[in-house]
Amino acid sequence: MENQHNIHYRVIPINPEAHLFQVKLTIAQPDPEGQRLTLPAWIPGSYMIRDFAKNIVTLEAHAADDNNPVIFNKTDKQSWQFAPCNGPLLISYSVYAWDLSVRTAHLDQSHGYFNGTSLFLEVCGQSDNPCSVEIMAPERDYAAQWRVATTLPRLTAETCRFGSYQAANYDELIDHPVEMGSFSLIEFSAAGIPHAMVITGRHDCDEQRLIQDLTRICESQIEMFGEAPFENYLFQVMAVGDGYGGLEHRSSTSLLCNRDDLPHKGMDKVSNGYRQFLGLCSHEYFHSWNIKRIKPAVFIPYDLSQESHTSLLWFFEGVTSYYDDLTLLRSGCIDRDSYLELLGQTITRVERGAGRFKQSVTESSFDAWSKFYKQDENAPNAIVSYYAKGALIALALDLTIRTESGDQKSLDDVKRELWQHHGKPLIGVDEDGLEDLIERVTGVELKPFFDHALRSTEELDLSPLLEPFGILLQRRTATSSSDLGGASSEQTTTTTLGIKYAAQPNGLKVTIVHDGSSAQIAGISAQDRIIALNGIEMNGSNFDKQLERIGPEQPITLHLFRRDELLEINLTTQQAPKNSCYLEINDSHNIHLNSWLGDADNG
């Protein structure tokens, strides 16, 4: 049946031990003037040029009719021009796959995974043509029980089996990642729609608990939008010792998580790790509507050869970050206190960065390619996260709409309107049209709000917005360098130098020096390695304690290495700032609060 397709790919995990996929591409009707092929430079949802073509190790071409080699030239870092040939053109190339992330490809003796942007060369001029993909199993004894998990439409392949799949065009082809291996398969139904999760890696997950919670999350989001944009959905999970990440696709998501974050049998409460994992699932699932269908006009179609700038990532990532945790509450997976703790942690993350006074969220969105995705040690001082501050803007926008409309409208109404008039018909959202749409749907005058929240670097004051809902925003100093905020505490610190560090066997490696801190004034820099404070050797367990004993506004002497040179730095400790935020309910029966967060016993 593959011969019915003009474009056919065969994917072979030819050498898992060397992490090599082989791809054989057959083009039945190549361009008579010479076929051009290209590979994406980035993958949708991850706004950074990654140059996937660098992982192509070998490439050769033959004419199918006579098997003679076809001459080709590389025209840029990711494109090839082939000479004209009679009949079908056969391309064979190998791809190195050793990136254990959700963005690229990974292959070894335990499993294989790939995104189409890493493996499938695009046939220029035929991108809208249907294509077929044959996914082969490794010719190894250990792969005898391997299965396949993908939402690529099946052609001849049986469910979860190697064989032939198909796609309507190149855009669809690269939007269905593939997992192969001996994974755990969990199946469930949400709103009558088949869902599944595959978990690769060693784990002791309580699958029934996970099914229960995922069903709640998925049905809550489907209910909010009124319908699902897919016929089936797949969560692809790679469980590791230490990892975190997610990437959305049109009917699936790829996730990386700590295996300890998965629920285990006997777990009677939602641990912080499990809560984080559910939030990740919720976030990527929400993207099925918000960015996969409702998207900036500049993304229709995607130009994967170069950066595609938009000032709207604060909305597509920030609003999604607002709803991911809110969905956990609405679905009953967590209670109010847990949700408000998460919200307090988000406020804390934003307020601990001086970059919010230097970069607006629209600027952060536009510069994601060069700044947010390429952060260095100065990032907290120079940039603001369109995820975190975007989530707070979504919160402020939702509360403002609810207050001004007397609880008759909310951000939910905006999302439903966008789905009906932009997502379903796949009409992109114009850069300057979103704000007008929100005002039209809600009937609320919001221009001053948008000017302040989106385009200025002034503080986003949430307190007056939260108070009508019976919630107080409180601040305290941190309890330690690992304090994330979100909860009250009687044990707090008084003294700081204004740095973050990582404990190492031979001292403390400075990772961040905050603007205006005593450390910055004294000349301490990222990558410095602190070895002594007032002549006493320092390590990860005694540095904070020693600072507390000394107290604020006191002179100290640090000895540190910068590269291989020993330096002595004299400086003064400073008062720890109150930048750990938490929320308290002072009126649990507030009608606005219950309209927003539901009844107090929710969860």
LINQUI-V319800 format. One record per pair of residues at least 24 apart in sequence whose C-alpha atoms are under 7 Angstrom apart, sorted by sequence separation. I is the first residue (numbers start at 0). J is the second residue. D is the distance in whole Angstrom. If there is no record, write none. Layout:
i: [I,I]
j: [J,J]
d: [D,D]
This chain:
i: [62,63,94,151,357,358,413,506,532,533,52,62,63,136,150,189,290,354,357,358,360,532,62,63,135,149,289,353,354,531,532,61,62,134,135,149,352,353,354,355,413,531,61,134,149,189,190,352,353,354,355,530,531,60,61,133,134,148,149,189,354,360,529,530,60,133,148,529,59,60,132,133,147,148,252,506,507,528,529,59,131,132,147,506,507,527,528,58,59,131,132,146,147,286,408,527,528,58,131,145,146,245,285,527,57,58,130,131,145,146,57,130,145,247,502,55,56,129,130,144,194,195,196,197,198,199,200,201,246,250,282,502,55,56,129,130,192,193,194,195,196,197,198,199,200,245,249,282,349,38,55,56,128,129,192,193,194,195,196,197,198,199,200,247,248,349,37,38,54,55,128,198,403,37,54,127,282,400,36,37,126,127,249,281,345,36,126,248,400,35,36,35,278,34,35,278,33,34,313,521,33,34,121,313,33,34,278,521,33,311,32,310,313,495,31,310,312,494,209,311,494,517,310,493,517,309,310,492,517,202,309,494,517,115,116,204,205,308,493,494,28,29,115,204,205,493,27,28,29,114,115,204,205,27,203,228,392,26,27,115,25,26,114,25,26,113,114,25,113,24,25,112,113,216,220,399,24,51,112,320,395,398,23,24,111,112,23,111,317,22,23,110,111,317,321,395,22,110,316,317,320,21,22,109,317,318,21,313,317,318,321,20,21,175,312,313,317,321,19,20,42,174,19,20,174,314,318,19,175,313,317,496,18,19,39,495,496,18,38,494,495,18,494,495,494,495,38,493,494,38,493,37,38,150,492,36,37,36,37,36,19,35,36,18,35,18,15,16,15,16,361,15,360,361,359,360,487,359,484,485,486,359,484,485,359,484,358,357,476,150,356,476,150,355,356,476,475,476,477,474,475,476,474,475,474,475,474,219,473,474,473,472,473,216,472,216,219,471,472,470,471,470,471,216,470,471,215,469,470,469,469,469,311,212,310,469,468,7,8,9,10,11,468,469,6,7,8,9,10,11,12,13,293,468,4,5,6,7,8,9,10,11,12,293,4,11,4,293,299,293,1,292,292,296,293,295,296,292,294,295,296,380,288,293,294,295,376,377,380,376,347,344,344,343,344,343,101,342,101,341,101,340,340,376,101,101,101,353,224,44,44,351,350,347,347,347,346,344,343,343,343,340,339,41,40,39,40,335,39,40,334,334,333,331,332,331,328,46,47,46,47,46]
j: [86,87,118,175,381,382,437,530,556,557,77,87,88,161,175,214,315,379,382,383,385,557,88,89,161,175,315,379,380,557,558,88,89,161,162,176,379,380,381,382,440,558,89,162,177,217,218,380,381,382,383,558,559,89,90,162,163,177,178,218,383,389,558,559,90,163,178,559,90,91,163,164,178,179,283,537,538,559,560,91,163,164,179,538,539,559,560,91,92,164,165,179,180,319,441,560,561,92,165,179,180,279,319,561,92,93,165,166,180,181,93,166,181,283,538,92,93,166,167,181,231,232,233,234,235,236,237,238,283,287,319,539,93,94,167,168,230,231,232,233,234,235,236,237,238,283,287,320,387,77,94,95,167,168,231,232,233,234,235,236,237,238,239,286,287,388,77,78,94,95,168,238,443,78,95,168,323,441,78,79,168,169,291,323,387,79,169,291,443,79,80,80,323,80,81,324,80,81,360,568,81,82,169,361,82,83,327,570,83,361,83,361,364,546,83,362,364,546,262,364,547,570,364,547,571,364,365,547,572,258,365,550,573,172,173,261,262,365,550,551,86,87,173,262,263,551,86,87,88,173,174,263,264,87,263,288,452,87,88,176,87,88,176,88,89,176,177,89,177,89,90,177,178,281,285,464,90,117,178,386,461,464,90,91,178,179,91,179,385,91,92,179,180,386,390,464,92,180,386,387,390,92,93,180,388,389,93,385,389,390,393,93,94,248,385,386,390,394,93,94,116,248,94,95,249,389,393,95,251,389,393,572,95,96,116,572,573,96,116,572,573,97,573,574,574,575,119,574,575,120,575,120,121,233,575,120,121,121,122,122,106,122,123,106,123,107,106,107,107,108,453,108,453,454,453,454,581,454,579,580,581,455,580,581,456,581,456,456,575,250,456,576,251,456,457,577,577,578,579,577,578,579,578,579,579,580,580,326,580,581,581,581,582,326,582,327,330,582,583,582,583,583,584,330,584,585,330,584,585,585,586,587,430,332,430,589,589,130,131,132,133,134,591,592,130,131,132,133,134,135,136,137,417,592,129,130,131,132,133,134,135,136,137,418,130,137,131,421,427,422,131,422,423,427,425,427,428,425,427,428,429,513,422,427,428,429,510,511,514,511,484,483,484,484,485,485,244,485,245,485,246,485,486,525,253,254,255,514,415,246,247,578,578,578,579,580,580,580,580,581,582,581,582,303,303,303,304,599,304,305,601,602,602,601,602,602,602,367,368,368,372,372]
d: [7,5,7,6,6,6,6,5,6,6,5,6,6,6,6,5,6,5,7,6,5,5,5,6,6,6,6,6,4,6,7,6,6,6,6,6,5,5,4,6,6,5,5,5,5,6,6,6,7,4,5,6,7,6,7,5,6,6,6,6,5,7,6,5,5,4,5,4,6,6,6,6,6,6,6,6,6,5,7,5,7,5,4,5,7,6,5,6,6,6,6,5,7,7,6,6,7,4,4,6,5,7,6,5,5,7,6,6,4,6,5,5,5,5,6,7,6,6,7,6,6,6,6,6,6,6,6,7,7,7,6,5,6,6,4,6,6,5,5,5,4,5,5,5,5,7,6,6,6,5,4,7,7,5,6,7,6,6,6,6,6,6,6,6,7,6,6,7,5,6,5,7,7,4,5,5,5,7,6,6,6,6,6,5,6,5,5,7,7,6,7,4,6,6,6,6,7,5,6,7,5,7,7,7,5,7,7,6,4,7,5,5,6,7,6,7,5,6,7,6,6,7,5,7,6,6,5,7,7,6,5,5,7,7,6,6,5,5,7,5,7,7,4,5,5,7,7,6,6,6,7,5,5,4,6,7,7,5,7,6,7,5,5,6,7,6,7,5,5,6,6,6,7,6,7,7,5,6,5,6,7,6,6,6,6,6,5,5,6,6,7,6,6,4,5,7,5,4,5,6,5,6,6,7,7,6,4,5,4,5,6,6,6,7,7,6,4,7,6,5,6,6,6,7,6,6,5,5,7,5,7,6,6,6,6,6,6,5,7,7,5,6,6,6,5,5,7,6,5,5,5,5,6,7,7,6,5,5,7,5,7,7,6,5,6,6,6,6,4,6,6,6,6,6,6,7,6,5,5,6,5,6,5,4,5,6,6,6,6,7,5,6,7,6,6,4,4,6,6,6,6,6,6,5,6,7,5,7,6,6,5,6,6,6,5,6,6,6,7,6,5,6,6,6,5,7,5,6,6,5,5,7,7,6,7,6,6,6,6,6,6,7,5,7,5,5,5,5,5,5,7,6,7,5,6,7,7,6,6,6,6,7,5,6,5,7,6,6,6,4,6,4,7,4,7,5,5,6,5,5,5,6,7,7,6,6,6,7,6,5,6,6,5,6,5,4,7,7,6,6,6,4,6,6,6,6,7,7,5,6,7,6,6,6,5,5,6,7,5,5,6,7,6,6,6,5,5,7,6,7,6,4,5,6,6,4,7,6,5,5,6,7]
